């Protein structure tokens, strides 16, 4: 056991049990554990949705089989529950010479061997398996790989990373990037029809065509205070949107809901129109009035009431005082003349 661990020698173990974490394996009289993460790609339980019951069922199917492994770790005390086996290390060693044939950038043709929520596994070359992540399957957004692919499908892909025994590939790199022409097809301010394909708390994912999907952020949906996004929008609804931004290099297209702003403008126009109609009606009613009433109205508008101030009052009083004084002088003069005539 220690020699196998120290010199990385391959040994055969027999599978005697299984649990959700992996397999129980015996080497002679010693018992160890073979974790799920240390299984070879062929034995790894790929179950759609990660159903734990189905994973356990798959693992139990290996009970009774003999498997070539390496001792990955061994406790110093030699306790049985501290012996960890690895089938993946054996598989990697055997595939090392074959793996050396492949480099990043190489193109391969493979067959889909398994489908998971996060992508698809393909088998190519001399029984080599790699993963195409969901984000590398196509240029458009994919929610479930099973909607587009099935086990047994042929697929071409480019190797984008090699990490030990793990190979990662991309199918979309071999396809023309539709975003190259996005800026020509979609302009800021353009009104477009789109189908809502996903609703998140932060906004809507909208399908504009088979390849280009946009995001309408919640701040661009014109929701009223207290209104929920699910109150106004449903998956598969077709709505009108306005292109708010286009970023081809970043593969992003921003949208805003069409409706409230337009309605506001219509409302404003309607108010202006009503105001004009009211003004016009007043003019028409004024034209229908009798000529005398119209003339009186014009006179009332043109005639201004006199304004009295203290200064004008003082001025008037001054004039009155002067007039009084003059009358009094004239009276005295008349009286003096009369007296003179009497004396004569």
C-alpha positions in Angstrom: 0.0 0.0 0.0 2.7 2.5 1.0 4.8 1.5 -2.0 1.9 2.1 -4.3 1.3 5.5 -2.8 5.0 6.5 -2.8 5.8 5.3 -6.3 2.4 6.0 -7.9 1.9 2.4 -8.9 -1.4 1.1 -10.2 -3.3 -1.4 -8.1 -6.6 -3.2 -8.5 -9.4 -2.8 -6.0 -12.8 -4.3 -5.8 -15.9 -2.1 -5.3 -17.9 -3.4 -2.3 -20.2 -0.5 -1.6 -21.5 2.9 -2.6 -22.9 6.1 -1.1 -23.7 9.5 -2.5 -20.0 10.6 -2.1 -18.4 7.8 -4.0 -17.5 4.1 -3.8 -16.1 1.8 -1.1 -13.2 -0.3 -2.4 -11.2 -3.1 -0.9 -7.5 -3.7 -1.6 -6.9 -7.1 0.0 -8.0 -6.8 3.6 -7.8 -3.0 3.6 -10.8 -0.8 2.8 -10.6 2.6 1.2 -12.7 5.2 -0.5 -13.0 6.2 -4.1 -14.6 9.6 -4.3 -16.9 10.6 -7.2 -14.4 13.3 -8.1 -11.7 10.7 -8.6 -13.6 8.5 -11.0 -12.6 8.2 -14.6 -14.8 10.2 -17.1 -16.4 6.9 -18.2 -17.6 6.1 -14.7 -18.5 9.7 -13.6 -22.3 9.8 -12.9 -23.6 12.6 -15.2 -27.2 13.0 -14.2 -29.3 15.8 -15.6 -30.5 18.1 -12.8 -28.0 16.5 -10.3 -30.7 14.1 -8.9 -28.9 12.6 -5.9 -31.1 9.5 -6.0 -30.1 8.8 -9.6 -26.5 9.5 -8.9 -26.5 6.9 -6.1 -28.3 4.4 -8.4 -25.5 4.8 -11.0 -22.8 4.4 -8.4 -24.3 1.2 -7.0 -24.1 -0.3 -10.5 -20.3 -0.5 -10.1 -20.5 -2.8 -7.0 -18.7 -6.0 -7.6 -16.4 -4.6 -10.4 -12.6 -4.5 -10.2 -11.0 -1.1 -11.0 -7.5 0.0 -11.5 -6.5 2.8 -9.2 -3.7 4.7 -7.6 -3.4 5.4 -3.9 -4.0 9.2 -3.8 -3.6 9.6 0.0 -2.7 7.4 2.9 -2.9 8.3 6.6 0.4 8.0 8.6 -1.4 5.8 11.1 -2.6 3.5 8.3 -6.2 3.8 9.3 -8.5 2.1 6.7 -10.9 5.1 6.6 -8.0 7.4 5.5 -7.1 5.5 2.3 -8.2 7.4 -0.7 -8.1 5.8 -4.2 -8.0 7.6 -7.6 -9.1 6.0 -10.8 -8.8 9.4 -12.6 -5.0 9.4 -12.1 -4.7 6.0 -13.8 -6.9 7.2 -16.7 -4.8 10.4 -17.0 -1.5 8.4 -17.1 -2.8 6.2 -19.8 -4.1 9.1 -21.9 -1.0 11.2 -21.4 0.6 10.2 -24.7 -2.7 10.6 -26.6 -3.5 13.9 -24.9 -0.1 15.3 -26.1 -1.4 15.1 -29.6 -3.9 17.9 -28.9 -3.1 21.5 -28.4 -5.2 24.6 -27.6 -6.7 25.8 -30.9 -7.0 22.3 -32.3 -10.4 21.4 -33.9 -12.0 18.1 -33.3 -15.1 16.3 -34.3 -16.8 14.4 -31.5 -20.0 12.7 -30.4 -22.1 13.9 -27.5 -21.7 11.3 -24.7 -23.6 13.1 -21.9 -25.7 16.2 -21.3 -25.7 18.2 -18.1 -27.3 21.5 -17.0 -23.9 23.2 -17.3 -23.0 21.8 -20.8 -22.3 18.7 -22.9 -19.6 16.1 -22.8 -18.2 14.9 -26.1 -16.1 11.9 -26.9 -13.4 12.3 -29.6 -10.2 10.7 -30.8 -9.0 7.7 -28.9 -11.7 7.7 -26.3 -10.9 11.2 -25.1 -13.6 13.1 -23.4 -14.0 16.9 -23.1 -16.6 19.4 -21.9 -18.3 22.1 -23.9 -19.6 24.6 -21.3 -23.1 25.9 -21.8 -21.7 29.4 -22.5 -19.6 27.9 -25.4 -22.3 26.0 -27.2 -23.8 28.9 -29.2 -23.7 32.7 -29.4 -27.2 33.1 -28.2 -28.3 32.5 -24.6 -29.1 28.8 -23.8 -31.1 27.9 -20.7 -30.9 24.1 -21.1 -28.5 22.3 -23.4 -31.0 19.4 -23.7 -33.3 21.8 -25.6 -30.8 21.9 -28.5 -28.7 18.7 -28.2 -29.2 15.0 -27.5 -26.8 12.1 -26.7 -25.3 10.7 -29.9 -25.3 14.0 -31.9 -22.2 14.8 -33.8 -20.5 18.2 -33.1 -17.4 20.1 -34.1 -15.5 22.1 -31.5 -12.3 23.9 -30.8 -10.0 23.1 -27.8 -9.8 26.3 -25.7 -8.1 24.9 -22.5 -6.3 21.8 -21.3 -6.0 21.4 -17.5 -4.3 18.0 -16.7 -6.8 15.3 -17.8 -9.5 17.9 -18.4 -10.2 19.3 -21.9 -12.5 22.2 -22.4 -13.9 23.0 -25.9 -16.0 25.6 -27.7 -18.5 25.0 -30.4 -19.4 28.6 -31.0 -15.8 29.6 -31.9 -16.4 27.7 -35.2 -19.5 29.6 -35.9 -19.7 33.1 -37.4 -20.2 35.7 -34.7 -23.6 37.3 -35.4 -22.7 40.3 -33.2 -20.3 41.5 -35.9 -23.3 42.9 -37.8 -25.4 43.8 -34.8 -24.5 47.5 -35.0 -25.6 47.6 -38.6 -28.9 45.8 -37.9 -29.8 47.5 -34.7 -29.6 51.3 -34.0 -30.0 53.2 -30.8 -33.5 54.6 -30.7 -34.9 52.0 -33.1 -38.2 50.4 -32.1 -38.1 46.6 -32.3 -40.4 43.7 -31.5 -39.0 41.1 -29.1 -40.1 37.9 -27.3 -39.5 37.7 -23.6 -37.5 34.4 -23.0 -36.5 34.9 -19.3 -37.6 37.1 -16.4 -35.2 37.9 -13.6 -35.6 40.2 -10.6 -33.2 42.6 -12.4 -34.9 42.6 -15.8 -36.0 40.8 -18.9 -34.0 38.7 -21.5 -35.5 39.4 -24.9 -35.0 37.5 -28.1 -34.8 39.9 -31.1 -33.8 37.2 -33.6 -32.3 33.7 -33.5 -28.9 34.9 -32.6 -29.2 38.3 -30.9 -30.8 38.6 -27.4 -31.0 41.8 -25.4 -31.5 42.8 -21.8 -34.2 45.2 -20.6 -33.0 46.3 -17.1 -35.7 46.7 -14.5 -34.9 50.5 -14.4 -36.0 50.7 -18.0 -39.3 49.0 -17.7 -41.3 52.0 -16.4 -42.7 50.1 -13.4 -44.9 52.1 -11.1 -44.1 52.4 -7.4 -44.7 49.1 -5.7 -45.4 47.3 -9.0 -43.7 43.9 -9.6 -42.0 42.9 -12.8 -44.1 39.8 -13.0 -47.3 42.0 -12.9 -46.6 43.4 -16.4 -44.5 40.8 -18.2 -44.7 37.1 -18.9 -42.4 34.6 -20.7 -43.2 34.3 -24.4 -44.9 37.7 -24.4 -44.1 39.7 -27.6 -43.6 43.4 -26.8 -42.2 46.6 -28.4 -38.9 47.8 -27.1 -36.5 50.7 -27.9 -32.8 50.0 -28.5 -31.0 51.8 -25.7 -27.4 50.6 -26.3 -25.5 48.3 -28.7 -22.1 46.9 -27.7 -21.0 44.3 -30.3 -17.6 43.6 -28.8 -19.1 42.9 -25.4 -22.0 41.0 -27.0 -24.5 43.2 -25.1 -27.6 45.0 -26.3 -29.7 47.2 -23.9 -33.4 47.7 -24.3 -36.0 49.9 -22.7 -39.8 49.3 -22.6 -41.8 51.3 -25.1 -45.0 52.7 -23.6 -44.8 55.2 -20.8 -42.7 57.8 -22.4 -44.7 57.6 -25.6 -47.9 57.8 -23.7 -46.7 60.8 -21.8 -45.9 62.6 -25.0 -49.3 61.7 -26.4 -50.9 63.0 -23.1 -48.9 66.2 -23.4 -50.0 66.7 -27.0 -53.6 65.9 -26.0 -53.5 68.6 -23.3 -52.1 71.2 -25.7 -54.7 70.3 -28.2 -57.5 70.6 -25.6 -56.1 74.0 -24.5 -56.0 75.2 -28.2 -59.5 73.9 -28.7 -60.7 75.8 -25.6 -59.1 79.0 -26.8 -60.5 78.6 -30.2 -64.0 78.0 -28.7 -63.7 81.2 -26.7 -62.8 83.2 -29.8 -65.8 81.7 -31.7 -68.1 82.5 -28.8 -66.8 86.0 -28.7 -67.5 86.4 -32.4 -71.1 85.4 -31.9 -71.7 88.2 -29.3 -73.8 91.3 -30.4 -71.8 94.2 -31.7 -72.7 96.5 -28.8 -71.7 93.9 -26.2 -68.4 93.5 -28.0 -67.8 97.3 -28.2 -68.6 97.6 -24.5 -66.2 94.8 -23.8 -63.5 96.6 -25.8 -64.2 99.9 -24.0 -64.0 98.2 -20.6 -60.7 96.8 -21.6 -59.3 100.1 -22.8 -60.9 102.4 -20.1 -58.7 102.9 -17.1 -60.0 104.0 -13.7 -58.4 107.3 -12.4 -56.0 106.7 -9.7 -56.1 109.0 -6.7 -53.1 109.7 -4.5 -52.5 111.9 -1.5 -50.4 114.3 -3.7 -53.3 114.8 -6.1 -55.7 115.4 -3.2 -53.3 118.0 -1.7 -53.1 119.6 -5.1 -56.8 119.8 -5.5 -57.2 121.2 -2.0 -54.5 123.8 -2.8 -56.5 124.9 -5.9 -59.7 125.1 -3.9 -57.9 127.2 -1.2 -56.6 129.6 -3.8 -60.0 130.0 -5.4 -61.5 130.8 -2.0 -58.9 133.4 -1.2 -59.6 135.1 -4.6 -63.4 135.2 -3.9 -62.8 136.7 -0.5 -60.5 139.5 -1.9 -63.1 140.3 -4.5 -65.8 140.5 -1.8 -63.8 143.0 0.2 -63.2 145.1 -2.9 -66.9 145.2 -3.7 -67.7 146.2 -0.1 -65.1 149.0 -0.2 -66.5 150.5 -3.4 -70.0 150.5 -2.0 -68.9 152.4 1.1 -67.2 155.1 -1.0 -70.3 155.6 -3.1 -72.4 156.1 0.1 -70.0 158.8 1.4 -70.3 160.6 -1.9 
